[in-house]
Amino acid sequence: MFNNNLSKEKIENGDVAVYIVTHGPECRCIPDYCLPIEVGAESRNNFHYELRDNSNDDNISEKNKLYGEMTGLYWIWKNADHKYTGLYHYRRILNLNHKSIIRYLKKYDFILPKKITIDRKIEEHYKICHVKNDWEIMMNALKDIYPEYYATSLKIFQQNSLYCYNIFITKKEELDKYCSWLFPLLGRIENRLDLRQRDAYQSRAIGFICERLLNLYVMHNNFKIKEVKSLLFGDIA
């Protein structure tokens, strides 16, 4: 299952590739269908892996402090051409192997981590944990661009369980549809955010918002979801 040699050529010639976003050398022992991608590469000059989120002309690598792992997702959208693909990060992956991914995605639309129940509604939880006004900016952007999703969000965001971490696997055509929906919305949100006087954690506002938007997207579209246990890298080393 595990790939210590990080054989990029072998994965690129296959039908499954899930990209693990990272900033450093953490990806030493990973599933053999995975490739590390260094994010925020445009703002650094020391690298650990060949693949980076600024490795083509169409990238948003410079926005990594705001977008977090979403700069990696943007790169996948514009560059990956595998039949099955998705996003992990250096802290957490899904408990899967190559064959199970193919088997599940013949039946399901998305593979996601098991839902987590929280002690408050999604909206309330976000406002407590992050910058409250960012939520209102997101909702107003939804209303402006995707009014049908805004109507659904009034129900979805009052639930108290959600898919976390911004990690998922799907068919490439579904990832393309999701990103074509997501990134225009994020651009609208970004233009309205006030990023002054924030620490590094709260500056990753777009990444936090995307966790909630992924839930909205898959639930609005009634996709068939396969929930899978997530693993910390410390559990698989």
Stockholm file with secondary structure:
# STOCKHOLM 1.0

chainA/1-237         MFNNNLSKEKIENGDVAVYIVTHGPECRCIPDYCLPIEVGAESRNNFHYELRDNSNDDNISEKNKLYGEMTGLYWIWKNADHKYTGLYHYRRILNLNHKSIIRYLKKYDFILPKKITIDRKIEEHYKICHVKNDWEIMMNALKDIYPEYYATSLKIFQQNSLYCYNIFITKKEELDKYCSWLFPLLGRIENRLDLRQRDAYQSRAIGFICERLLNLYVMHNNFKIKEVKSLLFGDIA
#=GR chainA/1-237 SS CEESSCCHHHHHTSSEEEEEEESSTTCSSEETTEEEEESSGGGCSCCSSSCBTTSSSSCCGGGHHHHTTHHHHHHHHHHCCCSEEEEEETTEEESCCHHHHHHHHTTCSEEEECCEECSSCHHHHHHHHSCHHHHHHHHHHHHHHCHHHHHHHHHHTTSSEECCTTCEEEEHHHHHHHHHHHHHHHHHHHHHCCCTTCCTTTTCHHHHHHHHHHHHHHHHTTCCEEEECEEEGGGTC
#=GC SS_cons         CEESSCCHHHHHTSSEEEEEEESSTTCSSEETTEEEEESSGGGCSCCSSSCBTTSSSSCCGGGHHHHTTHHHHHHHHHHCCCSEEEEEETTEEESCCHHHHHHHHTTCSEEEECCEECSSCHHHHHHHHSCHHHHHHHHHHHHHHCHHHHHHHHHHTTSSEECCTTCEEEEHHHHHHHHHHHHHHHHHHHHHCCCTTCCTTTTCHHHHHHHHHHHHHHHHTTCCEEEECEEEGGGTC
//
